[in-house]
Amino acid sequence: MNKRKLTLLFSLLILLTLMLAVPTCADWAQNKKGTKIWYTDSTGQKVTGLQKIGSYTYCFDETGLLQTGWIRTEEGLRYFDKEGKAGKKLGSMLHSGIRTVGKYRYGFETVLF
């Protein structure tokens, strides 16, 4: 191979390496119907389990889908809000105080996560 072809090949390899190395931004995503919601971390992977995102704690199943309602975790039974918007209130764990869930009132303790 001549020098020009080698330089071009080397440049393409460097460009490809840089493109693959650029980290993605962590962000919320959902399907077109908005019925399945997930969160991807900075590597582009869906997160699972209990996750603190911003000032809220969320629960994701083993496939990475956001869970709402009553969920049994290792720490005990927890409630994850069914109201709101992903990244705002939807799916966030309720804690600290008396809250109404459906037609019943529950006391939630402060959970350090």
N, C-alpha and C positions, 0 to 999 in steps of 0.2 A: 504494500500500500504506500502511496506517496504521502508526503508530509501534509498536504492540504486535506486529504481524506481523513487522516488520523486526527488532525486538529478539529475538523467538523464532527467526527464521531465523539471525541473527547468532550467537546462543547455540548453536544446533545446529551451525553451521559450526566454532565454536571447540571444541566437544566432539568432533566428528569429527576435527579436526586433532590434538587431544591424544591421542585413542585411537590414531591412526596413528603418532604420534611416539614412543610408549612403546617403548623397546628391549626385545627379547626376551632371555632368558638363553641363553648358550651351553650346549649339553647334548648328551648321547648319545641316540640313538634307534635303533629297530630295527623290522623288520616283525613281524607277529604270530607267525610261525614262529621268529623269532630268527635267521634265516639271512642277513639283510642288515642290516648295521650301518653307521651314519653318524654324523657329528658336525656339528651346526649351530653357526655362530658367533653372535655377539651380534646380528647383523642377521637371523638366521633362515635364512641361506643355508648349504647343505652346503659343507664345505671340501673341497679337492682337493690332491693332491701331498703332499709331506712336511710334517707339521705337528707342532710341539712343543705338547703339551697337558699342562699340569701338569709333571711331571718325566719324562714319556715322549715319545718321538718315534714318530709313526704315519705310515702311508702310505695315501692315499686315491686311488682311480682317478679318471678324468675325470668320472664321474657322481657322485662323492662317497662311494662305498662303501669301507668299511675293507678293506684288503688284508692277507693273512697269507701266511706261507711265504717262499720266496726271491723277492725282487723286485729287478730291475735298475733302479737310480736313476742320476741324473747323476753321483753320487759313487761308483758301483760297485755290486756285488752286495751286497745287505743281506738279513738275515733278520728277519722280523716274526713274533713269537710266535703260535702257533696255540692256546695253552692260556690259560685264565683267563677273565676277564670284561671286557667293554668298559670302558675307563676305568681299569682296574686293571692287567691284564697282557696280555690278549688284543690282538694287533695291535701291541704295543710292539716297537720295534727292539731287538734284542739287541746289546750292545756290552760292552766291558771284560772280557776274560778268556776262559777256556775254557768252552764250553757244549756240552751234548749236544743234538743235533737229530736226532730219529729214533734210528738206531743208530750214528751217527757223532759224533765230537767235533770241534769247530771252535774256532779262536782268533779272537776278535773284538777289534778295536782300539777305542780310545775315539774316538768321533766327536763333535766339537763342532758342535752345530746351533743 
